[in-house]
């Protein structure tokens, strides 16, 4: 929420120095925070480019016939859900201080790789093509498989981390 200028009660952009008399340390801190946010935005963009390319590659590898079951979107969303579940557990439990990893991989790569909008368009196109039963199966299977995949990813990550801890204790 923007701060308010004391005199006029107008919003003030906290990222712009307006001669408020802030000590130099406060200005420097704001500058560091701004550069940190820029780094995160750039990281998400780079990750997003990688995820979009991966998604396109999978869609080329698993073409979908017109009015056919959208296997490429299904595979993309389910594998993305599994990877996100695995990733978040590993990042939170193993690398809690990894400032850029979650934005790069979670938001960037997986966010661009998976696609809710294509999922919806595929379902609508199936209905329009006269295949409402296939659309319902697709939507239901996608949601259930996505939930199972994210659970499996999280469970698998926790199991791997437990094995790693046990191996470290044995050494």
Protein Blocks (a to p, Z undefined) as FASTA:
>chain_A
ZZddfklopacdfkbcehnopafklmmmmmmmmmmmmmmmmmmmmmmmmmmmmmmmmmmm
mccdehiacfklmmmmmmmmmmmmmmmmmmmmmmmmlmklmmmmmmmmmmmmpcfklmmm
mmmmmmmnopaklmmmmmmmmmmmmmmmmmmmmmmmmmmmmmmmmmmmmZZ
